[in-house]
Amino acid sequence: MNNFLIAAVFFITCLIFPNLYAQEGKKSNDEKIDNIEQLAPKEVFLLLQQDSVLMIDVREKTELATISYDVDSIIHIPVSDFLNKFEIQSKEFSANTKLIIACRSGRRSQKIAKELQKKGYLFVYNLKEGIIEWEKQGFKVKKEKAVEKNEK
C-alpha cells in the first residue's frame, strides 16, 4: 500500500511539475533558443490571462489579411519596420511588461525577441512555431482581415 501511495504521488507530481524530474540533456518545456524562452501556444494562452502581458505580432501587414491571432492584448508591428515603430509604442507599457513575440512560424519573432533582449527587455518570449501551431492546437484565430490595433 505504501509503495502504491508513493508511486501515485510521484506520478501526480510529474504531471503537475513536468520539469521537476527532467533529466539533464532531455528536452523539457523550458526550451530556450539564444536565451529566449520558447513558449507553446497553451503556455502563451495561459500567460495572456495575467496582467502586464502583451503579445506583439511581427508579421507583415499583408499577412494579416489571411489569418490573425484572436487575442485582446495584441498589437501589430511589422518586422520590416519593427525597431522604429517599437520605440514609439514601447512608451505605452512598462519595462516589466511580459512581451510575447509572434509571427507565422516562429522564426522572425525569434529574431525580434533576441533584439529586444539585447535592448534590455527582461521578459521576452517567443511563440514557438507561431500562428501555424496556434491554430493547429485549436486556439482562436480570425480568418478575415484583422483589425490592426495600435499600428501607427
Secondary structure as UniProt FT lines:
FT   HELIX           2..16
FT   TURN            18..21
FT   TURN            24..25
FT   STRAND          32..33
FT   TURN            34..35
FT   STRAND          36..39
FT   HELIX           41..47
FT   TURN            48..49
FT   STRAND          53..57
FT   HELIX           61..65
FT   STRAND          68..69
FT   STRAND          74..76
FT   HELIX           79..81
FT   HELIX           82..89
FT   HELIX           90..92
FT   TURN            95..96
FT   STRAND          98..102
FT   HELIX           107..118
FT   TURN            119..120
FT   STRAND          124..127
FT   TURN            128..129
FT   HELIX           130..136
FT   TURN            137..138
FT   STRAND          141..142
FT   TURN            149..150
//
